[in-house]
Amino acid sequence: MLLLQLNRPEKRNALATPVLLAVAEALRDAADDDAVGAVVMTGGDRIFAAGADIGELEASTSDDPVESPRYLAWQAIRAFPKPLLAAVEGWCLGAGAELMMCCDIVVAAKDARIGQPETNLGIIPGAGGTALLPRLVGPAVAMDMVLTGEPISAQRAYNLGLVARVTEPGSAIAEALELAAKIASRAPKALAQAKASVRAALDTPLSAHIRDERQRFISLLGGDEMREGIAAFRDKRPPLWR
């Protein structure tokens, strides 16, 4: 298990391009490390991330390429194949909310606030805020959040399905780590296939998704993990994943 913590308190954990590149690189390393079964991403106790770096944003122009290093970093983060959890305390805004939405499970403290305020800066979300958010909370709520820029509470995010668990302030990291440890104790190949299949629901037609799910299921039949899982079940012992 790996804990990744954003640590730019003087910039409210603003997600400058070097920060995103570092996150992407850490996740690439974790993907290749058999000792890492799950990753928890977090920020500080009062702020997860306040958005993009304003100075860097100010220096950008409409001539910037789409497939920039920043864009590729976001692609790499979204492509991470293992379970990725977010522990959110305090403010989670703009690019911070988009980073949170890259995660598979979000644990948020009751005092967390999640929002996409970019229109107040004369721009729009640029890393999934208008693409992922409608798929996660529905177009009506996404339109409200993006057009008004008003953040929502952790409880409302939970009610909408954007957040999986709500905790007391100060305990999001501990709960996310405990949950990650529980998840990491399960079969690694099965976890990767399960994550990929659930994620496919965002952009795959139902009939194609059901067929794809079946193919993923069949790929695990008779494998080492299935044999060990069934043997452990019969022997009434914890499974030992290789």
C-alpha positions in Angstrom: 0.0 0.0 0.0 1.2 3.5 -0.8 0.2 6.9 0.5 0.7 9.9 -1.8 0.4 13.3 -0.1 0.3 16.6 -1.9 2.6 19.0 0.1 2.5 22.6 -1.2 0.8 24.3 1.8 2.1 27.7 0.8 0.2 27.3 -2.5 -2.8 25.5 -1.1 -1.6 22.3 -2.8 -2.1 23.9 -6.2 -1.6 21.4 -8.9 1.2 22.9 -11.0 2.4 20.7 -13.9 5.5 19.5 -12.0 3.2 18.2 -9.2 1.0 16.4 -11.7 4.0 14.9 -13.4 5.4 13.7 -10.0 2.0 12.1 -9.2 1.9 10.4 -12.6 5.4 9.1 -12.1 4.7 7.8 -8.6 1.7 5.9 -9.9 3.6 4.4 -12.8 6.2 3.1 -10.3 3.4 1.8 -8.1 1.8 0.0 -11.0 5.0 -1.9 -11.5 5.5 -2.7 -7.8 4.0 -6.0 -6.7 4.2 -4.8 -3.1 1.7 -2.0 -3.7 -1.8 -3.4 -3.8 -3.6 0.0 -3.5 -2.8 3.7 -3.3 -4.3 6.5 -1.2 -3.9 10.1 -2.4 -4.5 12.9 0.0 -3.6 16.6 0.8 -3.5 18.5 4.0 -5.8 18.5 7.0 -7.6 21.7 5.8 -7.2 21.4 2.0 -7.0 18.6 -0.5 -6.1 20.8 -3.4 -7.3 24.3 -4.3 -7.0 23.9 -8.1 -4.5 24.7 -10.8 -1.5 26.9 -10.2 -2.7 30.5 -10.9 0.7 31.7 -12.0 1.1 28.8 -14.5 -2.4 29.4 -15.7 -1.8 33.1 -16.2 1.2 32.3 -18.4 -0.8 29.9 -20.7 -2.3 30.9 -24.0 -4.7 29.5 -26.6 -1.7 28.4 -28.6 -0.9 25.7 -26.0 -1.1 22.2 -27.4 -3.8 19.8 -26.3 -1.4 16.9 -25.7 0.9 18.8 -23.4 2.9 17.2 -20.6 0.1 18.3 -18.3 -2.5 16.6 -20.4 -0.4 13.4 -20.6 0.1 13.4 -16.9 -3.7 13.5 -16.4 -4.0 10.6 -18.9 -1.4 8.6 -16.9 -3.2 9.2 -13.6 -6.6 8.1 -15.0 -4.9 5.0 -16.5 -3.5 3.7 -13.2 -4.7 0.1 -13.1 -4.7 -0.6 -9.3 -7.3 0.6 -6.8 -6.8 4.4 -6.2 -8.4 6.0 -3.2 -8.7 9.7 -2.3 -8.8 11.0 1.3 -10.3 14.5 1.2 -10.2 17.0 4.1 -11.3 20.6 3.6 -11.4 22.3 0.2 -11.2 20.3 -3.0 -11.6 22.7 -5.9 -11.0 22.9 -9.6 -8.1 20.6 -10.6 -8.3 19.2 -7.1 -11.8 18.0 -7.7 -10.7 16.6 -11.0 -7.9 14.8 -9.4 -10.3 13.4 -6.8 -12.5 12.2 -9.7 -9.6 10.2 -11.1 -9.8 8.1 -7.9 -11.9 4.9 -7.6 -13.2 5.5 -4.1 -13.4 8.8 -2.2 -13.4 9.1 1.6 -14.3 12.7 2.6 -14.4 14.4 5.9 -17.8 16.0 6.8 -16.3 19.5 6.5 -14.9 18.8 3.0 -16.1 21.1 0.2 -16.0 20.0 -3.5 -16.4 22.4 -6.4 -15.5 23.5 -9.9 -15.1 27.3 -9.7 -13.3 27.9 -13.0 -15.9 30.0 -14.7 -15.2 32.7 -12.2 -11.7 32.9 -13.7 -13.0 33.2 -17.2 -12.2 29.5 -18.1 -13.8 26.1 -17.8 -12.6 22.9 -16.1 -9.9 21.4 -18.3 -9.2 18.0 -16.9 -12.5 16.2 -16.7 -14.7 18.6 -14.8 -17.2 18.9 -17.6 -16.7 15.3 -18.9 -16.6 13.1 -15.8 -18.8 15.1 -13.5 -22.0 14.7 -15.5 -21.4 11.0 -15.7 -20.9 10.7 -12.0 -23.6 13.1 -10.6 -25.9 13.6 -13.6 -26.0 16.6 -16.1 -28.4 18.8 -14.0 -26.1 18.8 -10.9 -23.0 19.0 -13.0 -24.4 22.0 -14.8 -25.3 23.7 -11.5 -21.8 23.1 -10.1 -19.9 24.2 -13.2 -22.0 27.3 -14.1 -22.3 28.7 -10.5 -19.0 27.5 -9.3 -20.5 26.9 -5.9 -19.0 24.0 -3.9 -21.1 21.2 -2.4 -20.7 19.6 1.0 -19.3 16.1 1.5 -22.7 14.9 2.6 -24.3 16.1 -0.6 -21.4 14.6 -2.6 -22.1 11.3 -0.9 -25.9 11.5 -1.6 -25.0 12.1 -5.3 -22.6 9.2 -5.5 -19.5 11.4 -6.0 -18.1 10.3 -2.5 -18.2 6.8 -1.2 -17.8 7.4 2.5 -18.1 10.4 4.9 -16.0 10.6 8.1 -15.4 12.9 11.0 -13.0 15.8 10.3 -9.4 14.7 10.7 -10.1 11.0 10.1 -10.4 10.7 6.3 -6.8 9.5 5.8 -7.0 6.9 8.5 -10.3 5.5 7.1 -8.9 5.6 3.6 -5.8 3.7 4.6 -7.8 1.1 6.5 -10.1 0.7 3.5 -7.1 0.5 1.1 -5.5 -2.2 3.2 -8.7 -4.2 3.1 -8.9 -3.9 -0.7 -5.2 -4.7 -1.1 -5.7 -8.0 0.7 -7.9 -9.3 -2.2 -6.8 -10.9 -5.4 -4.6 -8.5 -7.5 -5.6 -9.6 -10.9 -9.3 -9.7 -10.0 -9.0 -6.2 -8.5 -7.5 -4.9 -11.8 -10.2 -6.5 -13.9 -13.0 -5.4 -11.6 -11.7 -1.8 -11.6 -11.4 -1.8 -15.4 -14.9 -3.2 -15.9 -16.6 -0.8 -13.5 -14.7 2.2 -15.1 -15.9 1.0 -18.5 -19.5 1.7 -17.4 -18.8 5.5 -17.9 -18.4 5.3 -21.7 -19.4 1.8 -23.0 -22.9 0.9 -24.2 -24.6 -1.6 -22.0 -24.7 -4.6 -24.4 -21.0 -4.1 -25.2 -20.2 -3.6 -21.5 -21.9 -6.9 -20.5 -20.0 -8.8 -23.1 -16.7 -7.1 -22.1 -17.5 -8.0 -18.4 -18.0 -11.6 -19.4 -14.7 -11.7 -21.2 -12.9 -10.3 -18.2 -14.7 -12.9 -16.0 -13.7 -15.7 -18.3 -10.0 -14.5 -18.3 -9.8 -15.2 -14.6 -11.4 -18.7 -14.7 -8.9 -21.5 -13.8 -6.2 -19.0 -13.0 -3.9 -19.1 -10.0 -5.9 -16.5 -8.1 -9.2 -18.4 -8.6 -7.7 -21.7 -7.5 -6.1 -20.1 -4.4 -9.3 -18.3 -3.5 -11.4 -21.4 -3.7 -8.9 -23.5 -1.8 -8.7 -20.9 0.9 -12.5 -20.8 1.1 -12.7 -24.6 1.4 -9.9 -24.6 4.0 -11.4 -21.7 6.0 -8.2 -19.7 5.9 -7.1 -16.3 4.4 -6.0 -16.6 0.8 -2.3 -16.2 0.0 -2.0 -14.2 -3.2 1.3 -14.5 -5.2 
